[in-house]
Amino acid sequence: MSSRLEQLRKMTVVVADSGDFEAIREFRPTDATTNPSLLLQALALPHCQKMLNEAITAANGHSEHLYTAFAARMACQLLQTVPGYVSIEVDARASFDIRASILCARDLIAQVEQLGGDRQRVLIKLAATWEGIKAAEVLEREGIACNLTLLFSFVQAQACADANVTLISPFVGRILDWHQAREPERTFNGEDDPGVLSVQQIYQHYKRHGYRTIVMGASFRNSDEIAALAGCDRLTIAPKLLAELEQDQRPLPQKLHPTTEHQTAPSPMSEACFRLALNADAMATEKLAEGIRRFIADLEQLESQLAERQAA
């Protein structure tokens, strides 16, 4: 029997949720995703030092350009390591600013192109706020593919489908975290995991209505969550869980299958409907806000460390 990782590859595109090139080479994922938190961790990795120095030189004393310069170089290096998409994130401080998000995305893509990277394989990550989704809609029309992240609710997924974005990253583990904090005595396993149920609902809705947007489950806490979503379009998995799947020889049945029965897609929702529905979902509202705060904190810490090295 082949490993669960190899079985998973036959039904789902495996993506590495990491900026660690050594781990990516070891597990051979198709795609790779990054975010400010992962880039912050990458600063300490020996093989990232050359890129770090190049980014400091490229910023030319302008600290506000350090993140973009480093992120673009990480993306180009990852493009040489995986055959598929590489996701890089816009400045999380622009999460509620359509224009700023668009400008940041264009800048990232331009720098990737200047460095010789293939822009067609780059996904620009934006938080799935109303503003992030509207920015993605504009960028997609310009030929810049987008990955909407920090997605915790069906209403966010529907708005992303309305905007015809390339890919969404519904979070599994952080949804579980929220429910476990409120029901610590309850055991959530596999199919009963609220994060798993959320992704299953979104996947089935997308396939039923024929949306082109790719569903990529993210933020896993254990391999049971991954097994429960086998068959999803894509799953982005941290190296620790990739290693666990590689060591597991148990059969892995496919859980998600695209439907052959298609229905007419619902009419696009308005901003007021989106905000009202998101506000009614306490979990999604709290986790979206928390995720943006966390990315901003890590981005500011990343910028601080880059600036210190620049000054040195």
Buried (B, 14 or more C-beta within 10 A) or exposed (E): EEBBBBBBBEBBBBBBBBBBBEBBEBBBBBBBBBBBBBBBBBBEBEEBEEBBEBBBEBBEEEBEBBBBBBBBBBBBBBBEBBEBBBBBBBBBBBBEBBEBBBBBBBBBBEBBBEBEBEBEBBBBBBBBBBBBBBBBBBBBEEEBBBBBBBBBBBBBBBBBBBBBBBBBBBBBBBBBBBBBEEEEEEEBEBEEBBBBBBBBEBBBBBBBBEBEBBBBBBBBBBBBBBBBBBBBBBBBBBBEBBBBBBEBEEEBEEBBEEEEEEEEBEEEBEEEEBBEBBEEBEBBBEBBBBBBEBBBBBBBBBBEBBBEBBEE
